Amino acid sequence: MEKRKRLPVGVDHFKKIRQQGFYYIDKTNLIKELITNWGEVNLFTRPRRFGKSLIMSMLQSFFEIGCDKTLFDGLNISRDKEFCEEYMGKFPVISISLKGVEGADYEGACEALRYIIGSEALRFSYLLESPNLTEEDKALYCSIIKLEDGRYNMAEGTLLTSLQILTKILEKHYGTKTMVLIDEYDVPLDKAFQNGYYEQMVLLIRNLFSNVLKSNDSLYFAVLTGCLRISKESIFTGLNNLKIFSITNVRFDEYFGFTDQEVKELLEYYGLSEHFSSIKEWYDGYQFGKVSVYCPWDVINHCDNLCADPDAPPEDYWSNTSSNSIVRRFINKADKKTKEEIEQLIDGKTILKDIRQDLTYNELDTTIDNLWSVLFTTGYLTQRGRMEGKKYQLTIPNREIRELFEYQIRQWFRDVTAREPHKLNAFCEAFPAGDAEKIESQLNEYLWNSISIRDTFVAKERKEHFYHGILLGLLQYKTNWLVCSNAESGEGYSDILIEVPESRTGIVIEIKYAENDQLDRGCAEALAQIEDKKYDTRLKADGMKNIIRYGIACYRKHCRVMR
């Protein structure tokens, strides 16, 4: 039996994937489409972890002089012999990723940028022996790769013109214009915004890009990728040769992300076809242009887990690689109307919103309207159709992101309630006191001011999980109590068990979602389950003398508590 190829978990270098026999989903048709539809400078904006870096590596591997042409054997692009003959291996290519340009201050970020550009320039050290270059050309090149104490020490003026200098020197050496690939172009701006030197970084990036991308006769074409489309007035001032392919553009819509058919073929190859429906529920649903796609990072990671353990449940992989602070800032700013809209989104509905795709970082959270746009462009929301003007039907793409929203809502709710410690303490103390009426009154008030789970889309078990999380967060305020979630006890797993050491009181809580507002019935079912499953067994074994049982039923934004 032929050995299966490895899954490329965390591998975003095309050459490595092809040479070392990783599984590869063929996206090489993008190369010809890009040449056919290109502008001189092309910007692709997609959320994090949608294969942008792999695409850039593929472009370098195809176009660069001296490339290994066998890397494309058997791939779609290799069938077009005439195109490959004309373009493959015909250009000098400068390829950098700005993903690592970060720093606590501007100087640290500049040092990181010098390292990235200097390291790329050092790949062309053969230029020092080029008969086509003057001594002045070689001196300019040396100013870019200048090292002192292991650090690239190019002057600031040289840094700003470094990429332009390289394009001109490479053109002189090879006699053909240069391609420039800049991956994750917006990361330095994001980090600068977070650390307080945004305006300085805007000026640096604007000058760097202007020099290499604007009126540069040595540039054949350039491709940039990023998460956000930064306003032209901020970064791309005067760059009239810029062509933007955003997540709403129908061109190249299937090249970033996996399609249904590609996921089915992947699962069949690894003998995992029975997992298709759960993978679709968790990781599909992003709409780029007119195509629905899966997040590649999620699919590859989950398939890798399934290969090791066929019973591995779907997990949240994407948010661990992205900053979720934007969701929290959005929830923090939400007024009553926005909270209701969030509830509709979690319910699986769509919200009609004006979308701006050309914000600057210092505009991101100035208004709630801008935050809607940011959530859309960064992948926390996706679109289900464009209406008039810039209005789009927005929705949460899949279960992974929906659960991320629910988690952030619980965290927000916990922090908001903690601002009134006396009130929260009184709520908690009502549980060992056996005061069901007070618990019900206060919990209803908390729920009224929270963001709830509605009825139509989410399964009953997940609605109960949401309220479970809300209540658990409230009770964990009491740090001297032992509060256990889904603890094994008796003949099953109780929702919440609490041990209050000072009074040796044990508390059992079972939560039900009351379909059709049947709150009394829900409480009765919860109390009966506690009794039938003997959920108090563990508390008794731990020496709790006084056992109190609560059945709590919730429906939208109100509840009933019985004991």
C-alpha positions as CSV (number, residue, x, y, z in Angstrom):
1,M,0.0,0.0,0.0
2,E,1.4,3.4,-1.0
3,K,2.4,5.5,1.9
4,R,0.2,8.6,2.4
5,K,1.6,12.0,2.0
6,R,2.1,14.1,5.1
7,L,-0.3,17.0,5.9
8,P,1.5,20.4,5.6
9,V,0.7,21.5,9.2
10,G,2.3,24.9,9.5
11,V,4.2,24.6,6.2
12,D,3.7,27.5,3.9
13,H,6.7,27.2,1.6
14,F,5.8,25.8,-1.8
15,K,9.2,24.4,-2.5
16,K,9.3,22.4,0.7
17,I,5.8,21.1,0.2
18,R,6.6,19.8,-3.3
19,Q,10.1,18.5,-2.6
20,Q,9.3,16.8,0.7
21,G,6.1,15.1,-0.5
22,F,3.4,17.0,1.5
23,Y,-0.2,16.9,0.4
24,Y,-0.8,19.9,-1.9
25,I,-4.1,21.3,-3.1
26,D,-3.3,22.7,-6.6
27,K,-3.8,26.5,-6.8
28,T,-1.3,27.0,-9.7
29,N,-4.0,28.2,-12.1
30,L,-3.7,31.5,-10.2
31,I,-0.4,32.1,-11.8
32,K,-1.8,32.4,-15.3
33,E,-4.9,34.3,-14.2
34,L,-2.7,36.8,-12.4
35,I,-0.6,37.4,-15.5
36,T,-3.8,37.7,-17.6
37,N,-5.6,40.1,-15.2
38,W,-2.7,41.8,-13.5
39,G,-2.1,45.4,-12.6
40,E,1.4,46.7,-12.2
41,V,0.9,46.5,-8.4
42,N,-1.6,43.9,-7.1
43,L,-3.0,43.7,-3.6
44,F,-4.7,40.6,-2.2
45,T,-6.6,41.1,1.1
46,R,-7.7,38.0,2.9
47,P,-8.0,37.0,6.6
48,R,-5.2,35.3,8.4
49,R,-4.4,31.7,7.7
50,F,-6.0,31.5,4.3
51,G,-2.9,30.5,2.3
52,K,-1.6,33.9,1.3
53,S,2.1,33.1,2.2
54,L,1.9,29.8,0.3
55,I,0.6,31.6,-2.8
56,M,3.5,34.1,-2.6
57,S,6.0,31.3,-2.2
58,M,4.4,29.6,-5.2
59,L,4.7,32.7,-7.3
60,Q,8.4,33.1,-6.4
61,S,9.0,29.4,-7.2
62,F,7.5,29.8,-10.6
63,F,8.8,33.1,-11.9
64,E,12.3,33.3,-10.4
65,I,15.4,32.9,-12.6
66,G,17.0,29.6,-11.7
67,C,13.9,28.0,-10.3
68,D,13.4,24.3,-10.1
69,K,10.9,23.7,-12.8
70,T,10.2,20.1,-11.7
71,L,8.3,21.5,-8.7
72,F,5.4,22.1,-11.0
73,D,5.4,18.7,-12.7
74,G,1.9,17.3,-12.8
75,L,0.2,20.5,-11.6
76,N,-2.4,22.4,-13.5
77,I,-0.1,25.1,-14.8
78,S,2.3,22.6,-16.3
79,R,-0.3,21.7,-18.9
80,D,0.0,25.1,-20.5
81,K,3.5,24.5,-22.1
82,E,3.4,27.8,-24.1
83,F,2.7,29.8,-21.0
84,C,5.4,28.1,-18.9
85,E,7.9,28.5,-21.7
86,E,7.2,32.3,-21.8
87,Y,7.1,33.0,-18.0
88,M,8.6,30.2,-15.9
89,G,12.0,31.1,-14.5
90,K,12.2,34.4,-16.5
91,F,12.4,37.1,-13.8
92,P,14.5,38.2,-10.8
93,V,12.2,38.1,-7.8
94,I,12.5,40.0,-4.5
95,S,10.3,38.3,-1.9
96,I,9.9,39.5,1.7
97,S,7.4,38.9,4.4
98,L,6.7,41.8,6.9
99,K,5.1,39.4,9.4
100,G,8.1,39.7,11.7
101,V,8.2,43.5,11.7
102,E,7.1,44.2,15.2
103,G,8.6,45.9,18.2
104,A,7.8,47.6,21.4
105,D,9.0,50.9,19.8
106,Y,9.7,52.3,16.4
107,E,13.5,51.6,16.6
108,G,12.9,47.9,17.3
109,A,10.5,47.7,14.4
110,C,13.0,49.4,12.1
111,E,15.7,47.0,13.1
112,A,13.4,44.1,12.3
113,L,12.7,45.6,8.9
114,R,16.4,46.1,8.2
115,Y,17.0,42.4,9.0
116,I,14.2,41.2,6.7
117,I,15.3,43.4,3.7
118,G,19.0,42.9,4.4
119,S,18.6,39.1,4.6
120,E,16.7,39.0,1.3
121,A,19.3,41.3,-0.4
122,L,22.1,38.9,0.8
123,R,20.6,36.2,-1.4
124,F,21.9,38.2,-4.4
125,S,25.5,38.4,-3.2
126,Y,26.7,37.2,-6.6
127,L,25.9,40.8,-7.8
128,L,29.2,41.9,-6.4
129,E,30.9,39.9,-9.2
130,S,28.5,41.1,-11.9
131,P,30.2,42.6,-15.0
132,N,27.0,44.5,-15.7
133,L,27.2,46.6,-12.6
134,T,29.2,49.7,-11.9
135,E,31.2,50.3,-8.8
136,E,28.6,52.8,-7.7
137,D,25.9,50.1,-8.1
138,K,27.9,47.7,-6.0
139,A,28.5,50.3,-3.3
140,L,24.7,50.9,-3.2
141,Y,24.2,47.2,-2.8
142,C,26.8,47.0,-0.1
143,S,24.9,49.7,1.8
144,I,21.9,47.4,2.1
145,I,23.8,44.3,3.3
146,K,26.1,46.2,5.6
147,L,26.5,44.3,8.8
148,E,27.8,45.6,12.2
149,D,27.8,43.3,15.3
150,G,25.6,40.9,13.5
151,R,23.0,43.5,12.6
152,Y,22.1,45.1,9.3
153,N,23.0,48.7,9.8
154,M,21.7,50.5,6.7
155,A,21.0,54.2,7.2
156,E,17.3,55.2,7.3
157,G,17.6,56.8,3.8
158,T,19.0,53.6,2.5
159,L,16.2,51.6,4.2
160,L,13.5,53.7,2.4
161,T,15.1,53.1,-1.0
162,S,16.5,49.6,-0.4
163,L,13.9,47.7,-2.4
164,Q,14.0,50.2,-5.2
165,I,17.8,49.9,-5.4
166,L,17.6,46.1,-5.5
167,T,15.1,46.2,-8.4
168,K,17.4,48.5,-10.4
169,I,20.5,46.5,-9.7
170,L,18.8,43.2,-10.5
171,E,17.5,44.6,-13.8
172,K,21.0,45.8,-14.7
173,H,22.5,42.3,-14.0
174,Y,19.8,40.2,-15.7
175,G,18.6,42.7,-18.4
176,T,15.0,42.1,-17.4
177,K,12.6,43.9,-15.0
178,T,12.1,42.6,-11.4
179,M,9.1,41.2,-9.6
180,V,8.5,42.2,-6.1
181,L,6.5,40.1,-3.6
182,I,5.5,41.6,-0.2
183,D,3.6,39.3,2.1
184,E,1.7,40.5,5.2
185,Y,2.3,44.2,4.3
186,D,0.0,45.5,7.0
187,V,1.5,43.7,10.0
188,P,4.0,46.5,10.8
189,L,1.1,48.9,10.9
190,D,-1.0,46.7,13.2
191,K,1.9,46.3,15.7
192,A,2.7,50.0,15.5
193,F,-0.9,50.9,16.3
194,Q,-0.9,48.5,19.3
195,N,2.4,49.9,20.6
196,G,1.9,53.6,20.0
197,Y,4.2,54.6,17.1
198,Y,1.6,54.3,14.3
199,E,2.2,57.6,12.5
200,Q,6.0,57.0,12.3
201,M,5.4,53.5,10.8
202,V,2.9,54.9,8.3
203,L,5.4,57.4,7.1
204,L,8.1,54.7,6.8
205,I,6.0,52.2,4.9
206,R,4.5,54.8,2.7
207,N,8.0,56.0,1.6
208,L,9.3,52.4,1.2
209,F,6.4,51.4,-1.0
210,S,6.3,54.7,-2.9
211,N,10.0,54.3,-3.9
212,V,9.7,50.7,-5.1
213,L,6.2,50.6,-6.5
214,K,5.5,54.0,-7.9
215,S,7.2,55.2,-11.2
216,N,9.9,52.5,-10.9
217,D,11.0,51.6,-14.4
218,S,12.8,48.5,-13.1
219,L,9.5,47.0,-11.7
220,Y,7.8,44.3,-13.9
221,F,5.0,43.8,-11.4
222,A,4.4,43.5,-7.7
223,V,2.1,41.4,-5.5
224,L,1.2,42.4,-1.9
225,T,-0.9,40.5,0.6
226,G,-2.4,41.5,3.8
227,C,-5.4,41.2,6.1
228,L,-6.7,44.8,5.8
229,R,-6.9,47.1,2.9
230,I,-5.4,50.2,4.3
231,S,-6.7,53.5,2.9
232,K,-4.8,54.7,-0.2
233,E,-4.4,58.1,1.5
234,S,-2.5,56.4,4.3
235,I,-0.1,54.0,2.6
236,F,-0.6,54.0,-1.1
237,T,-0.6,57.7,-1.7
238,G,-0.3,58.5,-5.4
239,L,-0.1,54.8,-6.3
240,N,-2.4,54.9,-9.3
241,N,-1.1,51.5,-10.6
242,L,-2.6,49.6,-7.7
243,K,-5.1,46.9,-8.4
244,I,-7.0,45.5,-5.4
245,F,-8.4,42.0,-5.1
246,S,-10.4,42.0,-1.9
247,I,-12.6,39.4,-0.3
248,T,-15.6,40.8,-2.3
249,N,-13.8,40.6,-5.7
250,V,-15.0,37.7,-7.9
251,R,-11.5,37.2,-9.4
252,F,-9.2,34.8,-7.6
253,D,-12.1,33.9,-5.2
254,E,-11.4,30.2,-5.2
255,Y,-7.6,30.4,-4.8
256,F,-7.5,31.4,-1.1
257,G,-9.2,28.8,0.9
258,F,-10.4,25.2,0.1
259,T,-13.6,24.5,-1.9
260,D,-16.1,21.8,-1.1
261,Q,-14.7,19.5,-3.8
262,E,-11.1,20.0,-2.6
263,V,-12.0,19.2,1.0
264,K,-13.9,16.0,-0.1
265,E,-10.9,14.9,-2.1
266,L,-8.6,15.6,0.8
267,L,-10.8,13.6,3.2
268,E,-11.2,10.7,0.8
269,Y,-7.4,10.5,0.4
270,Y,-6.9,10.1,4.1
271,G,-9.9,7.8,4.6
272,L,-11.8,10.5,6.6
273,S,-14.9,11.0,4.4
274,E,-17.3,10.4,7.2
275,H,-16.1,13.6,8.9
276,F,-17.2,15.8,6.0
277,S,-20.4,17.1,7.5
278,S,-18.8,18.1,10.8
279,I,-15.8,19.8,9.1
280,K,-18.2,21.7,6.9
281,E,-20.2,22.8,9.9
282,W,-17.1,24.0,11.8
283,Y,-14.8,25.4,9.1
284,D,-16.7,26.2,5.9
285,G,-18.9,29.3,5.2
286,Y,-16.5,32.0,4.2
287,Q,-17.6,33.7,1.0
288,F,-14.9,35.3,-1.1
289,G,-16.4,36.8,-4.2
290,K,-19.1,34.3,-5.2
291,V,-17.3,31.1,-3.9
292,S,-17.8,29.5,-0.5
293,V,-14.5,28.3,1.0
294,Y,-13.1,26.6,4.1
295,C,-10.3,28.0,6.2
296,P,-7.3,25.8,5.1
297,W,-5.5,26.1,8.5
298,D,-8.5,24.6,10.3
299,V,-9.1,21.8,7.8
300,I,-5.4,20.7,7.7
301,N,-5.0,20.8,11.5
302,H,-8.2,18.9,12.1
303,C,-7.5,16.3,9.5
304,D,-4.0,15.8,11.1
305,N,-5.7,15.3,14.5
306,L,-8.2,12.8,12.9
307,C,-5.3,10.8,11.4
308,A,-3.9,10.4,14.8
309,D,-7.2,9.9,16.6
310,P,-10.4,9.1,14.5
311,D,-12.5,10.3,17.5
312,A,-10.8,13.7,17.8
313,P,-13.5,16.4,18.1
314,P,-13.4,19.6,16.0
315,E,-11.5,22.4,17.7
316,D,-11.0,26.1,17.4
317,Y,-7.7,26.3,15.6
318,W,-8.0,29.7,13.8
319,S,-8.5,32.0,16.8
320,N,-5.3,30.7,18.4
321,T,-3.4,32.2,15.6
322,S,-5.2,35.5,15.5
323,S,-5.9,38.4,17.8
324,N,-9.4,38.2,19.1
325,S,-9.2,41.6,20.7
326,I,-11.2,43.1,17.9
327,V,-14.3,41.0,18.9
328,R,-14.0,42.1,22.5
329,R,-13.6,45.8,21.5
330,F,-16.7,45.3,19.3
331,I,-18.7,43.8,22.2
332,N,-17.5,46.5,24.6
333,K,-18.8,49.2,22.3
334,A,-22.1,47.5,21.6
335,D,-25.2,49.5,22.4
336,K,-28.7,48.0,22.8
337,K,-29.3,47.8,19.1
338,T,-25.9,46.2,18.4
339,K,-26.3,43.7,21.1
340,E,-29.6,42.6,19.5
341,E,-27.8,42.3,16.2
342,I,-25.1,40.2,17.7
343,E,-27.8,37.9,19.1
344,Q,-29.3,37.6,15.5
345,L,-25.8,36.7,14.2
346,I,-25.3,34.0,16.8
347,D,-28.7,32.8,15.8
348,G,-27.5,32.2,12.2
349,K,-29.2,35.3,10.7
350,T,-27.7,38.0,8.5
351,I,-27.3,41.7,9.3
352,L,-27.3,44.4,6.5
353,K,-24.4,46.8,7.0
354,D,-22.4,49.4,5.1
355,I,-18.8,48.1,4.7
356,R,-15.7,50.2,4.3
357,Q,-12.7,48.2,3.1
358,D,-10.3,51.1,3.1
359,L,-9.9,52.0,6.8
360,T,-6.7,53.1,8.5
361,Y,-5.7,51.5,11.8
362,N,-6.4,54.6,13.9
363,E,-10.0,54.5,12.5
364,L,-10.7,50.8,13.3
365,D,-12.6,51.2,16.5
366,T,-13.5,54.9,16.5
367,T,-17.1,53.9,15.6
368,I,-19.2,50.8,15.9
369,D,-19.8,51.0,12.1
370,N,-16.0,50.8,11.4
371,L,-15.8,47.7,13.7
372,W,-18.5,45.9,11.6
373,S,-16.2,46.5,8.6
374,V,-13.1,45.2,10.4
375,L,-14.9,42.1,11.6
376,F,-15.8,41.4,8.0
377,T,-12.4,42.0,6.4
378,T,-10.6,40.0,9.2
379,G,-12.8,36.9,8.8
380,Y,-15.0,37.0,11.9
381,L,-17.9,37.8,9.7
382,T,-18.5,36.9,6.1
383,Q,-21.0,38.1,3.4
384,R,-24.1,36.5,1.9
385,G,-24.6,39.0,-0.9
386,R,-24.2,42.6,-1.8
387,M,-27.2,45.0,-1.8
388,E,-27.2,48.5,-3.0
389,G,-24.0,50.6,-2.7
390,K,-21.6,49.2,-0.1
391,K,-24.2,47.3,1.9
392,Y,-23.6,43.6,2.5
393,Q,-25.6,40.9,4.2
394,L,-23.2,39.8,7.0
395,T,-23.2,36.6,9.0
396,I,-21.0,34.4,11.2
397,P,-19.4,31.9,8.8
398,N,-19.3,28.7,10.8
399,R,-19.5,27.1,14.2
400,E,-15.8,27.7,15.1
401,I,-16.3,31.5,14.9
402,R,-19.8,31.3,16.5
403,E,-18.3,29.7,19.5
404,L,-15.5,32.2,19.6
405,F,-18.2,35.0,19.8
406,E,-20.0,33.1,22.6
407,Y,-16.7,32.8,24.5
408,Q,-16.0,36.5,24.2
409,I,-19.5,37.3,25.2
410,R,-19.1,35.2,28.4
411,Q,-15.7,36.9,29.1
412,W,-17.3,40.3,28.6
413,F,-20.2,39.4,30.8
414,R,-17.9,38.2,33.6
415,D,-15.9,41.4,33.5
416,V,-19.0,43.6,33.5
417,T,-20.6,41.9,36.5
418,A,-17.3,42.0,38.4
419,R,-17.5,45.8,38.4
420,E,-20.2,45.5,41.1
421,P,-18.5,43.2,43.5
422,H,-21.0,43.7,46.4
423,K,-23.9,42.8,44.1
424,L,-22.1,39.8,42.7
425,N,-21.1,38.5,46.1
426,A,-24.7,38.8,47.3
427,F,-25.8,36.7,44.3
428,C,-23.2,34.0,45.0
429,E,-24.0,33.9,48.8
430,A,-27.7,33.3,47.9
431,F,-26.8,29.8,46.7
432,P,-25.5,28.3,50.1
433,A,-28.3,30.3,51.8
434,G,-30.9,28.4,49.8
435,D,-32.5,31.6,48.6
436,A,-33.9,30.5,45.1
437,E,-36.0,33.6,44.9
438,K,-33.0,36.0,45.2
439,I,-31.0,33.9,42.8
440,E,-33.8,34.0,40.2
441,S,-34.3,37.7,40.6
442,Q,-30.6,38.6,40.2
443,L,-29.9,36.1,37.4
444,N,-32.8,37.5,35.5
445,E,-31.3,41.0,35.8
446,Y,-27.9,39.7,34.6
447,L,-29.5,38.0,31.7
448,W,-31.5,41.0,30.7
449,N,-28.3,43.0,30.4
450,S,-26.4,40.3,28.6
451,I,-26.2,39.1,25.0
452,S,-28.3,35.9,24.8
453,I,-28.6,32.8,22.6
454,R,-31.8,32.8,20.6
455,D,-34.0,29.8,19.4
456,T,-33.9,28.9,15.8
457,F,-30.3,28.0,14.8
458,V,-28.4,26.7,17.8
459,A,-29.1,23.2,19.2
460,K,-30.6,22.9,22.6
461,E,-27.4,21.4,24.1
462,R,-25.4,24.3,23.0
463,K,-27.9,26.8,24.4
464,E,-27.6,25.1,27.7
465,H,-23.8,25.2,27.4
466,F,-24.0,29.0,26.9
467,Y,-26.0,29.6,30.0
468,H,-23.9,27.1,31.9
469,G,-20.8,29.2,31.0
470,I,-22.5,32.5,32.1
471,L,-23.5,31.0,35.5
472,L,-20.1,29.3,36.0
473,G,-18.4,32.6,35.3
474,L,-20.5,34.4,38.0
475,L,-19.9,31.7,40.6
476,Q,-16.2,31.6,40.1
477,Y,-16.1,35.0,41.7
478,K,-15.9,33.1,45.0
479,T,-12.3,32.1,44.9
480,N,-12.4,30.2,48.2
481,W,-15.2,27.9,46.9
482,L,-14.5,24.7,44.9
483,V,-16.6,25.2,41.8
484,C,-16.5,22.3,39.4
485,S,-18.0,22.2,35.9
486,N,-19.3,18.9,34.3
487,A,-17.9,17.0,37.2
488,E,-18.4,13.2,37.3
489,S,-20.6,12.3,40.2
490,G,-23.1,9.5,40.8
491,E,-24.3,8.1,37.5
492,G,-23.2,11.0,35.2
493,Y,-21.8,14.4,34.9
494,S,-23.4,17.3,36.8
495,D,-23.5,20.8,35.2
496,I,-22.0,22.5,38.3
497,L,-20.9,21.2,41.7
498,I,-19.9,23.6,44.5
499,E,-18.3,23.0,47.8
500,V,-18.4,25.8,50.4
501,P,-15.8,24.8,52.9
502,E,-16.6,27.2,55.8
503,S,-20.2,25.8,56.1
504,R,-19.5,22.4,54.6
505,T,-22.3,23.1,52.2
506,G,-22.5,21.2,48.9
507,I,-24.5,22.6,46.0
508,V,-25.7,20.8,42.8
509,I,-26.9,22.9,39.9
510,E,-28.5,21.5,36.7
511,I,-29.3,23.9,33.9
512,K,-32.0,23.4,31.2
513,Y,-32.9,25.4,28.2
514,A,-36.7,25.7,28.4
515,E,-38.1,25.3,24.8
516,N,-41.2,27.5,24.2
517,D,-40.7,29.2,27.6
518,Q,-41.7,26.1,29.6
519,L,-39.6,27.3,32.6
520,D,-41.4,25.4,35.4
521,R,-41.2,22.2,33.4
522,G,-37.5,22.8,32.7
523,C,-36.8,23.2,36.4
524,A,-38.7,20.1,37.3
525,E,-36.7,18.1,34.7
526,A,-33.4,19.4,36.1
527,L,-34.3,18.5,39.7
528,A,-35.5,15.1,38.7
529,Q,-32.2,14.5,36.8
530,I,-30.2,15.5,39.9
531,E,-32.1,13.0,41.9
532,D,-32.1,10.1,39.3
533,K,-28.4,10.5,38.5
534,K,-27.4,10.9,42.2
535,Y,-25.3,14.0,41.3
536,D,-24.8,14.7,45.0
537,T,-22.7,11.5,45.5
538,R,-19.4,13.3,45.1
539,L,-20.4,16.1,47.5
540,K,-21.3,13.6,50.2
541,A,-18.1,11.7,49.7
542,D,-16.2,14.9,50.1
543,G,-17.7,15.5,53.5
544,M,-20.4,18.1,52.7
545,K,-23.0,18.0,55.5
546,N,-25.6,20.2,53.9
547,I,-26.7,19.5,50.3
548,I,-28.7,22.0,48.3
549,R,-30.0,21.2,44.8
550,Y,-31.1,23.8,42.2
551,G,-32.9,23.3,38.9
552,I,-32.4,26.3,36.7
553,A,-34.3,26.8,33.4
554,C,-33.5,29.6,31.0
555,Y,-35.2,30.9,27.9
556,R,-33.7,33.8,26.0
557,K,-33.2,36.5,28.6
558,H,-35.1,35.2,31.6
559,C,-35.0,32.2,33.9
560,R,-36.6,30.3,36.7
561,V,-34.8,28.8,39.7
562,M,-36.3,26.0,41.9
563,R,-34.9,23.8,44.7
